[in-house]
Amino acid sequence: QQSADDLEKKLKESIQKHKQIIADCEEQIVPLEKTLKTIVSNINKAKGYLKNLKDKIKEFKSTRKRSGDGIESEMVTILKKFRIQIQAYHGGTLHGKDVRKLMNDANEIFTMFATILK
């Protein structure tokens, strides 16, 4: 009889101890749930901002379409008008007679370059 009473007492103590652990955990969960809601809210706001920025970038790119050739190709076209060739086998540099041609017509060539770069 006494061992049954001891066992019942130990079980009640164990149950009470586990109930207290559960209550403590539930108390700790409440602030964590609030923090989670805040984080989720911030993430949703950030997603909205990101979507808005992507839409603005897309709109900007669509309104600012490139017209014609790029700057480099326009400059090469100007050099070709003056029969100046960029030497591909030397990394796109000018050599000898092409440098002389460039320097002879430098005022006109660089004026044209300036209009491209504006």
Protein Blocks (a to p, Z undefined) as FASTA:
>chain_A
ZZmmmmmmmmmmmmmmmmmmmmmmmmmmmmmmmmmmmmmmmmmmmmmmmmmmmmmmmmmm
mmmccehjafklmmmmmmmmnopacdfknoopaehjlmmmmmmmmmmmmmmmmmmmZZ
